Amino acid sequence: MESKIKNSSTPGIVYSCYHKKSKGGEHFVSEHVLTYQISGTLTLSDGAKEYEHKEGALKLLTRNQLLRFTKNPPEYENLNRFPFTWTRKP
């Protein structure tokens, strides 16, 4: 799996790019995340339901959940997305 993740100068904004299909994995979402799918498809599963995020999708992921994911770039292109996170202040 090849990936490029670039942190912008603004905290909480990340650019994520994948060149090959990701077999998937698991990620614990500790903070709310708003994600915009620029290209490709991102499939998420919370164990009860599967969610497919296609190009142009804007989704809010709520905090404190474990998600399984598969990242599928379009043929001959990259999977690109921008996730925005919010950090709770104590």
URRAGI-V132459 format. One record per residue. N is the residue number from 1. SS is DSSP state (~ for helix, > for strand, _ for the rest). PSI is psi in radians with two decimals (NA if undefined). D_LAST is the distance of its C-alpha to the last C-alpha in whole Angstrom. Layout:
N/SS/PSI/D_LAST ; N/SS/PSI/D_LAST
//
This chain:
1/_/2.24/36 ; 2/_/2.37/36 ; 3/>/2.70/33 ; 4/>/2.17/31 ; 5/>/2.16/28 ; 6/>/2.22/27 ; 7/>/2.28/24 ; 8/_/3.09/24 ; 9/_/-0.22/23 ; 10/_/2.14/20 ; 11/_/2.46/17 ; 12/_/-0.03/17 ; 13/>/2.16/21 ; 14/>/2.47/23 ; 15/>/2.23/27 ; 16/>/2.30/28 ; 17/>/2.24/32 ; 18/>/2.37/34 ; 19/_/-0.44/38 ; 20/_/2.76/39 ; 21/_/2.33/38 ; 22/>/2.25/35 ; 23/>/-0.31/36 ; 24/>/-3.13/33 ; 25/>/-2.91/30 ; 26/>/2.59/27 ; 27/>/2.30/23 ; 28/>/2.13/20 ; 29/>/1.79/18 ; 30/_/-0.35/14 ; 31/_/2.76/13 ; 32/_/2.46/15 ; 33/>/2.24/18 ; 34/>/2.14/21 ; 35/>/2.40/24 ; 36/>/2.13/27 ; 37/>/1.88/30 ; 38/>/-0.78/33 ; 39/>/2.85/36 ; 40/_/-2.97/36 ; 41/>/2.36/35 ; 42/>/2.12/32 ; 43/>/2.21/32 ; 44/>/2.54/29 ; 45/>/2.31/30 ; 46/_/0.16/27 ; 47/_/-0.47/30 ; 48/_/-0.58/31 ; 49/_/2.64/32 ; 50/>/2.36/33 ; 51/>/2.27/31 ; 52/>/2.15/33 ; 53/>/1.94/32 ; 54/_/3.02/35 ; 55/_/2.27/35 ; 56/_/-0.05/34 ; 57/_/2.42/31 ; 58/>/2.01/28 ; 59/>/2.57/26 ; 60/>/2.14/22 ; 61/>/2.18/21 ; 62/_/2.70/18 ; 63/_/2.92/16 ; 64/_/0.89/16 ; 65/>/2.60/20 ; 66/>/2.19/23 ; 67/>/2.45/25 ; 68/>/2.51/28 ; 69/>/2.70/30 ; 70/>/2.27/33 ; 71/>/2.14/33 ; 72/>/1.83/37 ; 73/_/2.68/38 ; 74/_/2.74/41 ; 75/_/2.27/44 ; 76/_/0.32/45 ; 77/_/-3.06/41 ; 78/_/2.67/38 ; 79/>/2.16/35 ; 80/>/2.38/32 ; 81/>/2.74/29 ; 82/>/1.93/26 ; 83/>/2.35/22 ; 84/>/2.29/20 ; 85/>/2.68/16 ; 86/_/2.35/13 ; 87/_/2.23/9 ; 88/_/2.40/6 ; 89/_/2.39/4 ; 90/_/NA/0
//
